């Protein structure tokens, strides 16, 4: 009888050990299994394109999002605000990065024709940065009038000595965004009085890193792009102040949101396709964007909008 009890106990212990082994191998308990499945179930592809200025924000959000949802592919392109809207308004992308509002009726009518609904979401504020090479030791500030004289369509300025008395006899070489860029639109409107109006003889690129490289290596250079690209390359660029009539002011995290850096401070947006937002991966990504957007906007070198602005963004998304 004692041997039978001992054998029965040994069998019970064996079954318990086997049960623990099986649970450890395949997973037991509804809660753990459900959590594992929920982490793995989010899949799909999200297409984002548009502004090179907004690109660093969306790219940073995508990188953080992929740590949580590695099976979702987030493609972030850089074709400029105009190029992004060309794709967005025909339904090729889910989100459009933009450094200006969508144009009405040129772009809004295309969206309407293709049945594209969207929500505009304000991210923050950028200060367009006018820069030269660090080897330039003669200019610290340019006036709006001087910038206009340099960049207007019929400009005859090809040398720095023609910009201001006392500047050296040095050929001026210009660098800036291409014509699909919202940065180009904003700069030309504020400096030349009309969007898309500019002298054509400059090195244009949709990639701001290309502009950074060109400006940094050319003593006679002058160019412009979003503040984040200057902030990332302070060792390669010299930042100029701009005088709009009230004295020379440099763009900074203080002067950009205050309006002191005028007139080259401008808003940054993403546009979200409302049909795309119905897809789980897009909805979760956009909701996550609105959570981490303020911190990442500041982190990459811009000035994030207020909490109330982000709350308003979320309130306009479809249920």
Number of C-alpha atoms within 10 A of each C-alpha: 6 7 8 9 10 11 12 12 12 12 12 12 12 12 12 12 12 12 13 13 12 12 12 10 9 8 13 13 8 8 8 10 12 11 10 11 10 9 13 14 12 15 15 13 13 19 17 27 30 32 32 28 29 28 22 21 25 25 17 17 23 22 13 15 19 14 10 12 19 15 16 21 16 22 14 20 19 21 23 31 29 28 20 26 29 21 19 27 25 16 18 14 23 22 30 34 32 32 32 19 15 19 11 9 10 9 16 15 14 17 20 13 10 11 13 19 16 23 17 18 21 22 29 23 23 29 27 26 25 25 24 30 23 18 15 16 10 10 14 15 18 18 16 18 13 16 16 17 18 25 22 18 15 11 13 12 15 14 17 22 15 19 17 12 8 10 13 14 11 14 15 19 20 24 23 26 26 22 21 21 29 29 31 26 22 22 27 20 15 16 22 21 14 13 17 19 18 24 15 15 11 17 16 18 18 24 19 22 16 15 22 24 14 21 27 23 15 17 18 20 22 25 22 24 26 24 25 23 23 23 16 14 14 11 11 18 23 23 22 19 20 25 20 17 10 11 11 16 18 21 24 19 17 12 15 24 21 11 14 19 23 22 18 22 24 20 18 25 20 25 22 25 22 18 15 20 22 13 12 13 22 25 18 15 20 19 16 15 21 19 15 15 22 20 15 22 25 18 15 17 22 30 26 24 19 13 11 9 15 20 12 13 17 17 10 12 18 12 8
